Amino acid sequence: MKAKFTLIAAGFLLAFEVHAADINCGGRISYVMADHPGCNGNMAFKTEATGGIGGIWMCTRSKEGNSVVVASMLDDRTVLVYIEGSDAGGICTQLPHYRAISYVIINP
């Protein structure tokens, strides 16, 4: 039992370490763009946290990610957008344009 607990705890710690550099660049989605070559066929979008009109573009990684972005925009919901940002000092507006996100979540 103790070994099982240790294994589970180690798994949680490893999962935390993998995403430790992810920052939340969410909020309301302000712009959506399709077909930009920097996103490899996926959608580009901006949120309040990435600076709105003058801010950086983020890229979804899949059609499902595209759907989450569009659904949240149409329903005027906020999103949590986690993206690897260690090279930007954890500041969303300092990320390079067209960085692929790690994942996106619609807030209820």
C-alpha positions in Angstrom: 0.0 0.0 0.0 2.8 2.4 0.9 4.6 1.7 -2.4 1.3 2.3 -4.3 0.9 5.7 -2.6 4.5 6.6 -3.3 4.1 5.8 -7.0 0.9 7.8 -7.2 2.5 10.8 -5.5 5.5 10.6 -7.8 3.2 10.6 -10.8 1.4 13.8 -9.6 4.7 15.5 -8.9 6.0 14.5 -12.4 2.8 15.8 -14.0 3.3 19.1 -12.1 6.9 19.4 -13.2 6.0 18.9 -16.9 3.6 21.8 -16.8 5.3 23.9 -14.2 6.4 26.5 -16.9 2.9 26.8 -18.3 1.3 30.2 -17.7 -2.4 31.1 -18.0 -3.0 33.6 -20.8 -6.7 33.4 -20.7 -9.7 35.7 -20.4 -12.2 36.7 -23.1 -11.2 35.9 -26.6 -10.8 39.2 -28.5 -9.7 38.0 -32.0 -9.8 34.8 -34.0 -8.0 34.2 -37.3 -8.0 31.1 -39.6 -5.4 29.8 -42.0 -2.3 31.7 -40.8 0.7 29.6 -41.9 2.3 30.2 -38.4 -0.4 27.9 -36.9 0.0 24.9 -39.2 -3.6 24.9 -40.4 -5.0 25.6 -36.9 -6.7 28.7 -35.5 -4.9 31.7 -34.2 -6.5 33.8 -31.5 -5.9 36.5 -29.0 -7.2 37.0 -25.4 -7.4 39.8 -23.0 -4.2 38.5 -21.3 -2.2 38.5 -24.6 -2.9 42.2 -25.2 -6.0 42.4 -27.3 -5.6 44.1 -30.7 -1.9 44.8 -30.4 -1.1 41.6 -28.5 0.4 38.3 -29.5 -1.4 35.5 -31.4 -1.6 32.0 -29.9 -2.3 28.9 -31.9 -4.5 26.0 -31.1 -3.1 22.5 -31.7 -6.1 20.7 -33.1 -9.6 21.0 -34.6 -11.0 20.3 -31.1 -9.0 23.3 -29.8 -10.4 25.4 -32.6 -13.9 24.4 -31.5 -13.3 25.3 -27.9 -12.0 28.8 -29.0 -15.0 29.5 -31.3 -17.6 28.1 -28.8 -16.2 30.3 -26.0 -16.2 33.4 -28.2 -19.8 32.8 -29.4 -21.1 32.2 -25.9 -19.1 35.2 -24.5 -17.3 33.0 -22.0 -13.8 33.3 -20.6 -11.2 30.7 -21.1 -8.1 29.4 -19.4 -5.3 29.1 -21.9 -2.2 27.4 -20.7 0.9 28.0 -22.7 4.6 27.3 -22.2 6.1 30.7 -21.3 9.4 30.2 -19.5 11.2 32.1 -22.3 8.9 35.1 -21.7 9.4 35.3 -18.0 5.9 34.1 -17.4 4.4 37.3 -19.0 1.8 36.6 -21.7 2.4 39.7 -23.7 6.1 38.9 -24.0 5.5 35.5 -25.8 6.5 35.2 -29.4 3.7 35.4 -32.0 2.0 32.1 -33.1 3.2 30.0 -30.1 1.1 26.8 -29.9 -0.8 26.5 -26.6 -0.6 23.6 -24.3 -4.4 23.4 -23.7 -7.6 25.6 -23.5 -10.5 25.3 -21.0 -13.9 27.0 -21.2 -14.9 28.5 -17.8 -18.4 27.5 -16.8 
